[in-house]
Amino acid sequence: MLEKFGHGGDLLTAQELYGLPAEQFADFSANMNPFGPPAVVGELLRAYAEAIGRYPDPAVRGLRRKLAGHHGISEDELLVGNGAAELIDLAVRVLQPAEVVLAQPCFAEYGDAARKNGTPIRTIRLTPDSQFALGGEDVEQTVRELRAAGRSAGDALWFLGHPNNPTGQLIEPETIRLLLDRGERVVLDEAFMDFVGSESRYSFLREAARTEGGRLIVIRSMTKFYAIPGIRLGYMVACAATIASLRERQVPWSVNSLAQLIGEAVLAEEEYARRTLDWLREERAWLSAQLEELGLVVAEGHVNYVLFRIPPSFGLSAGELQRKLGERGVLIRDASHFEGLDETYCRIAVRFREEHIRLLEALQAALHGGNSRLEGESR
């Protein structure tokens, strides 16, 4: 299984499974910006040797200052961490909720953090009938269940992907506000929000800084949009008192000096951000249409990955399709490993057109056999 360690992008495991060198794979299993890191990252790496012998700033002051200015919030309302995963774990450890509420399918590390802490998990099952969207009725029903179980407002901690991984679906702002109106505590994982063109409409980052009592926390990742997964870097926004409490329990020296320098530099890459959003808007729509023409069922989404279902008529599971494509040097994510999805679901990253042609030709062969209808299209 390609998801041996629970994530995509594992080229070493792919080499072991399919017998090809890493450079020969077209990797659609990890959701990275295909433009690669901004050029400034390479410049920083070449100059970093002079700084490696010095300790990083334990308070991450430079990057916090840049992030605060970028988002229009106070530095005291922001905590930088070693990727979003550290901050997810930190939130559960510090806030010690009576329960964690998950809307599944969702990012596995929400549940992992709860289990490591010994925290019970309550789930909401999102369905394809509603395009995997969390609605107000789901919220109201779950709040009633919590109250019936003796949970007061704020006892539970809701972990919600916004946009959600693996579905790519956003939560309507009214649904999030309903949760807050009911007195619930919410962690919104906005790791992929940078890919949403209408971010200002959907993001709750600034609202999290203004929400007292730690009832709303927003987590962001810098690794996906800027294609720097080897540099673990994420940040969390909440009211100042909550951030102070979280900082006290954070592992010292969590964010290394190279990550801090790269984080400061990429925030200024406005042209890189514009180019990414322009490309994604066109390429995601084209890829989704091509997948549908192959007979696959594509879920709605707003980010740089696509969730699709294999209809029963093909007689293939996600794992079998993953293997067939892997043998052709194309890596996809078997999404059946996400709680709430069955063995017919796969997830792929949105990449460049020539890579999509290779993916679609491999899918054509695996699903239908014969020659690809895309032969002759520009590579």
N, C-alpha and C positions, 0 to 999 in steps of 0.2 A: 504494500500500500504506500502510495506516494506521501500521504499525510502521516508518516511514521511518528513525527514529533508534534502533530496537531496543527501544522501550518503549511501554507504553500511556499514555493520558492526554494525548496530543498533540493538543490542540484546534485549534491553528493548521493542522496538516496535515489534520485533519478538515474544516476550513473550505475548504481548497483542493480537497479531493477531492469534497466533497458539496455545496458552495455554500450552506451554512447558517451563520448566525452562531453563535459558540461557545455562547451562552446557550440555544440551542434544542436542544442535544444532551443526551440522557440517556447519561452516560458510564459504561459497564460495563467499560471497557478497563483501568482503573487501580484497584488494590485499596486504596482509602482508606476509612477509617471515615466513613460517610455522615452521622454526627452533626456533622461538622465539628470544628474546633478547640475545646477547652474555652473558656468565656467569658473566663477569665483571660488568654488569649493576646491578645484584643482590647484588654484593659486595658493590657497590657504594651506593645503597639504604640503606643498613644496616648501613653504616657509615655516612649517610647524616645528621642525627639528630644534629650533632655538628655544622654543617654549616648553618642550616636553620634560625638561628637568625641573620645572617649577610646579608647585601645587596649583590646582584650579581654584578659582574663587569659590569658597564654600557657600556663599550666599547668592551666587549666580547673578550678581548685580547688573553687569552690562547687558545680558540678555533679557533679564526682567525689565530693565528700563526700556529696551527697544520694544519688547512685546507690549508693555503697558502703553507706550506711545502709539503703537500700531493699532491697538484696539480701543484707545480712549478710556482706559481704566487706571486705577492706582497700582503701583508696584506691590503694595501690601495685599492686594486682592489676587495675587498670582503666585503660583508655585511651579517651578520647573523640575522635571523628573527625568529619570533614565527610561524614556519611552512611556507611552500611555499605560503599558502593563504595570509598571511600578506604581503608578498613581491609582489605578483601579484597585490593586491590592492594598494600598495605603488607606484608601477611603473606607474599605470594609474594616480594616484593623483598628482605625482610629474611631470611627463612628459607631462601631459595634451594634448594628441594627438587630432587632429581634428576628427579622426575616429579610431576605432579599427577594424582590419581585423581578422576574425576567419575562420579557415578551419574546417567545421563541418562534422561529429560529433567530439566533443572535450570536454574537462573538462569544466563543467558549470561555474566555478568561473571566467573564463576569461570574459565571457559575464556579469556575475553579477557585477564584478568590473567596467566594462564600464557603465552599467546602473546606478549604484550608483553614478557615477561621471557625469552622464548626457551626456555621449559620444556616438555618433551614431555608430552603428555596421554594417559592411559590411561582408557578408558571402560568402565563397566558399564551394560548396557542393561536398564533397568527395563521391565516389560511389564504390559499391562492384565490378563493372566491372574492376576497376583499383586497387583492393584490398585496397581501401581507402587511396591510396598513393597520396600525393600532388606532382604534376609534374610541369615541367617548363612551359608548356602551361597554366596551372592554374595561375601561377605567372604572366606571360606576359599579359594575359587577364585582370587580376585584376589591374595590374599597368596601363594598358590603360584606364580602367574604372575610376581609381582615377584621372588620368591626365585630362580625359574628364570632370570630375566633378570639375575641378579647383584645385585639390590637387597637391601641389609641392612634390618633393622627400623629404621624411622624415616627412611629415605632419601626416601621418597615423602611427599607431603602430600595427604590426602584432604579434599576440599571437599564437604560434605553439607548440603543444605537440610533443616532440622528445625524446623517443617514445610517440606516441599519446595515450591518454586515451579517449575512451574505446577500440580502435582498436588494439593497440599494434604495430602499424606500424611506422617504422622509416622514416625520410625524407632523401633522397639522398643528400650528401654534396653539389653536384653541384647545386641543387635547392636552397639551402640556400645561396650559394655564388652568384647565379643569383639575388636573392633578394637584397643582399648587393651591388652588382654591379649597380643595378637600383637606389641606394640611399635610399632604404627603411629602416625604423627602425624596428628591430625584437627582440622580447622576446622569447627565446627558453626555454620551460619548460622541463628540463631533469630530472624530479622527479624519473623516472624509469630507468635512464641510467645505474645505478649500476648493473642492472640485464642483461645488454647486454654484452655478452662475448667479442665482438669486440668493446668495448667502445672507444679505442684509435682511431679507424677509424671514428667513428661517432660523438663523442662529440666535441662541439665548445667552451668548457669552456675556454681553454687557448686563443683561438682566440678572445673571448669576452673581455678578459683583455687587448688585444692589439688594439682593434678597437676604434678609437677616436670618440668623439662626442656622445657617448652613443647609437650608431646605432645598437649595438648588446649587448644584456643582456642574460645571462644564469642563470636560477634558478634551484637549486637542493633541494631535500628533503632528510632528513636522517631517516625519520620515517618508510618508506616502507621496505627498504633493511634490516635495523637493527631491525625491528619489535618493534618500540617504539612509536606507535601512540599517547599514552597518554602523551608523552613528545613532545610538538610542537616544531619542530626544522627544519629549512631550511636555505639556504644561496643563495646569489646572487653574480654573478661575472660580472663586467663591467670595463671600464677604470676608473682610479682613480677619475677623475673629476666628472663623473656621480655618482659613489659610494658616494662621499662626499656630493653631492646634495641630494641624497636619504637619507643618514644618518641624515641630518639636519631636515628632515620631518618625521623621524621614531618616533613612540611613545616611550618615555623614559622607561627604564627597560623592554623592550620587551621580552628579553630572560632571563628566570629565572636561578638561579645558578645551580639547579639540571640538567637542560637541557644542560648547558654549560659543566658540569663535564662529563655527559654521552657522549656528542658529542666528547669530547677529547679522551675518553677511547675507544670508538668503532672504531675509525679510525685505531687503531693499530691491530684490529682483522683480520689479513690477512688470517689465516687458516679458519675462519668463512666465509670470502668472497669466498675463493676457493671452500669450500664445498658447498656453496649455488649455485654457478655457475655450478659445476659438476652435482649436483642433478637436477637443472632446465633444463639443456640441455636434459637429458634423460627423465625426467618426463613429460615435456610439450609435447614432441613428442608422447609419449605413450598415454597421455590423449587425444590429438587431434585425433589420429587414432581411439581411442575407440568411441569418439563422432561421427566421420564420419561413423563408422560401425552401429551406432544407426540410421543413416539417417539424421543427422544434418549437416548443411553446416558451416564449420569452416573457419574463416578468417585467413589469414597469420598474424603472429605476432612474436615478438622477446623478450617478457618479461614474467612476472609471472602471466599473466591472459590471458584468451581466450575469444574471441568474437565469438558467433555462431548464426546462423539463423535457425528458425524452418520452414521447408518447408510447403506450404499450405496443403499438403496431410494429415498432422496430425490434422488439424482443431483446433489448439491450438494457443492462443496468448501468448506472453511472460508473461503477468500478470497472465494468467490462469496456465501456467506451474509453475511459481513462487509459486502460492498458493498451487498447488498439492504437490510440493516438500516441501514447508514449513510445511504442515500438517504432513509430514514424518520426520520432523526435519532437513531438508536440505535447506539452504538458498542460493539463487542465486540472481543476480542483473537483474532486468527488465531494459534492456538497451534502451527500447523505450523512456525513459525519457531523453535521450540524443538527443538534436536537430540534425536532420539529419538521425535518425534511426527510422524505423517503428515498429509496434507492434509485429514483429516476432523475434526481436533481444534480446539475453541474453548475459550476461558476467559472467564468473566464474573465481575465483582465482585458480592458480595451487597449490596444497597442496600435502600431502603424499599419497602413494599408497593405504593404507587401507581406507583413507577418500575418495579417488577416487572410490574405489569399492562401497562404500555406495552411493555416488552420482550417479554412473552409474546404480546401481540397482534401485534407485528411479526414474531415468530417464526412464529406461526400463519399469517400471510399469506404469508411467504416459503416455508414448508415445505408448507403444505396449501392455501393460498388460501381465499377465503371469509371469513365472519365468525368472530370469536373466540368460543370457548366461555366466555370470561371476561367477556363483556359484561354489564353490570349489577352486577358486583362493586364493592364500595365502593372509592372512590379517595381 
